[in-house]
Amino acid sequence: NHFDLYPYIDLQLIGQIDAEVIQSVKEYQLDEVVTFRSFIPHNEAITSMVSSDLLLIIINKSINQSGILPGKMYEYIGSGNPILCIGPKGSDAEKLMNSIDSNYFAPYDSVDIILERLLVYLQTFKNITALTARVGDQHLKYSRRLLARDYAQLLNQVVDQS
C-alpha cells in the first residue's frame, strides 16, 4: 500500500536467511526493496551497520526466547543508530530496547505496530529529517569495553567474597 516509499527502502538481510522469509518476500512482491546477502566479514558488517539509518533485529522463536539477548543486539546499540527489534512480549530484549531512546520493540505478529513504526521512520527519512537521531550516551553503557569492565568487577567481587 505504500509503494511511494519504495525508493527510500533498501532492506538488506545479511547472513543465513530462513527459506520462509525468502518465500514471504516473493509472495508480497518485496523483491524491489529487499536484498539477501550471505555472511560477510565482521568489519564489513560493522561498516554496513554504522551506515544504516535503521537496524532490524528479530529474536528467533525458540523455547528460551524470552531470555535471548544476542550479541548482535549490543553491537547495534553501540552503533547509536535507531533499532527496531521484533520478539516475544515481556522478554529481556523488550526491556533492553525500551531502556534506550530511539529504539523500538514490537511483539511477533504485531503487523500493525511494526508497520506503524516503519512508516514513522520512513516518513522522517522521506521528509529529509534523516534517521540519524542518535541515542545520546545511553548506548555507551553497552559497549564491549564497558561490559567487559563490569564483568571483571563482578568476578573480582565474587573472588573477594570467597
Secondary structure, DSSP 4 states (H G I P E B T S, - for coil): --GGGGGG--EEEES---HHHHHHHHHTT-TTTEEEE----HHHHHHHHHT-SSEEEEPPP-TTGGG---HHHHHHHHHT--EEEEE-TT-HHHHHHHTSTTEEEEETT-HHHHHHHHHHHHHHHHTT--S----TTGGGGGSHHHHHHHHHHHHHHHHHH-
